[in-house]
Amino acid sequence: MTQTEEKPPRSLAEIVTFGIALFILAIIIGLVGYIWLNEDDKPPMLSVSKKQIVREVNGQFYVPFEIVNDGGETAESVQVVAELEIGGKVVETAEQQIDFLSSSEKEEGAFIFTKNPRQGKLIVRVASYKSP
């Protein structure tokens, strides 16, 4: 006749530890599922805006700008171009290169002109980017 030993009941510390581990595992699984469901496969959507404040220092005019990537993928080597038109003619151009711009990321910078941008029309646009 075989005799089976009864296992001792679990202690309160074991039950609490198991509950905490189960809770952490559920959070990790939930976060992975949330990221998986909400992941965007949209290409980069870049928009650039210039700020209204133009700063003049030593005869040079600093025009700040902000660029945002509203797409789902990262853009690499983003090129931003600014053209200053005075009297219907482009008198100055400036370029900025931004190495990486991930999804929902913002970058700021400034273009520097020798002529006053308030005297003409300033066009700021994204010229190109490359997929990483």
C-alpha positions in Angstrom: 0.0 0.0 0.0 1.4 3.3 -1.1 1.1 6.3 1.0 0.9 9.7 -0.6 2.1 12.7 1.2 -0.1 15.7 1.4 1.4 18.9 0.1 1.4 21.7 2.7 -1.0 24.5 1.8 0.6 27.5 0.1 1.7 30.3 2.3 0.3 33.9 2.1 3.7 35.1 0.7 3.6 32.5 -2.1 0.0 33.5 -3.1 0.8 37.3 -3.1 4.0 36.7 -5.1 2.1 34.6 -7.6 -0.6 37.3 -7.9 2.0 40.1 -8.5 3.8 38.0 -11.1 0.5 37.3 -12.9 -0.4 41.0 -12.8 2.9 42.0 -14.3 2.6 39.4 -17.0 -0.9 40.6 -17.9 0.3 44.2 -18.2 3.2 43.1 -20.5 0.8 41.1 -22.7 -1.7 44.0 -22.8 1.0 46.5 -23.8 2.3 44.3 -26.6 -1.2 43.8 -27.9 -1.9 47.6 -27.7 1.3 48.4 -29.7 0.5 45.7 -32.2 -3.0 46.9 -32.8 -2.1 50.6 -33.0 1.0 50.3 -35.1 0.8 52.5 -38.2 2.2 51.4 -41.5 1.7 54.8 -43.0 4.7 56.4 -44.8 6.2 59.6 -43.3 4.0 62.6 -43.5 6.2 65.7 -43.0 4.9 69.2 -42.4 7.0 72.2 -41.7 5.9 75.5 -40.3 7.7 78.7 -39.7 7.3 80.7 -36.5 6.2 84.3 -36.6 9.2 85.6 -34.6 12.0 86.7 -36.8 15.2 87.7 -34.9 17.8 90.1 -36.3 21.4 89.8 -35.1 24.3 91.7 -36.7 22.4 92.3 -39.9 21.3 88.7 -40.3 17.7 87.5 -39.9 17.0 84.3 -38.1 13.7 82.6 -39.1 12.8 79.6 -36.8 10.9 76.7 -38.1 9.4 73.4 -36.8 9.0 70.2 -38.7 6.8 67.3 -37.6 6.4 63.7 -38.8 2.8 62.7 -38.6 3.3 59.4 -40.4 3.9 56.0 -39.0 7.4 55.4 -40.4 10.7 57.1 -39.8 12.1 59.6 -42.4 15.9 59.8 -43.0 17.9 62.7 -44.5 14.9 65.1 -44.5 15.7 68.2 -46.5 13.9 71.5 -45.7 14.2 74.4 -48.1 13.4 78.0 -47.6 13.2 80.6 -50.5 12.9 84.3 -49.9 11.1 86.2 -52.7 11.3 89.9 -52.9 9.6 91.7 -55.7 8.6 88.4 -57.3 12.2 87.2 -57.6 14.0 84.7 -55.4 16.8 86.6 -53.8 18.0 84.0 -51.2 17.6 80.3 -50.5 18.5 78.2 -47.5 18.6 74.5 -46.8 18.5 72.4 -43.7 19.2 68.6 -43.4 17.7 66.6 -40.6 19.2 63.2 -40.1 16.3 61.2 -38.6 12.7 62.1 -37.9 10.7 59.2 -36.4 6.9 59.0 -36.1 5.4 61.9 -34.1 8.8 63.5 -33.6 9.4 67.2 -33.9 12.6 69.1 -34.7 13.3 72.8 -34.6 15.8 74.9 -36.4 16.4 78.3 -38.0 17.2 79.7 -41.5 19.5 82.6 -41.6 19.1 85.3 -44.3 21.0 88.5 -45.1 17.8 90.2 -46.4 14.8 90.9 -44.2 12.2 88.2 -44.8 9.4 90.6 -43.7 10.0 92.6 -46.9 9.0 89.7 -49.1 7.5 86.3 -49.3 9.1 83.4 -47.5 8.4 79.9 -48.7 9.4 77.0 -46.4 8.8 73.5 -47.6 10.1 69.9 -47.3 12.0 69.1 -50.4 12.8 65.4 -49.9 13.5 62.5 -47.5 14.7 59.0 -47.7 13.4 55.8 -46.2 15.8 54.2 -43.7 
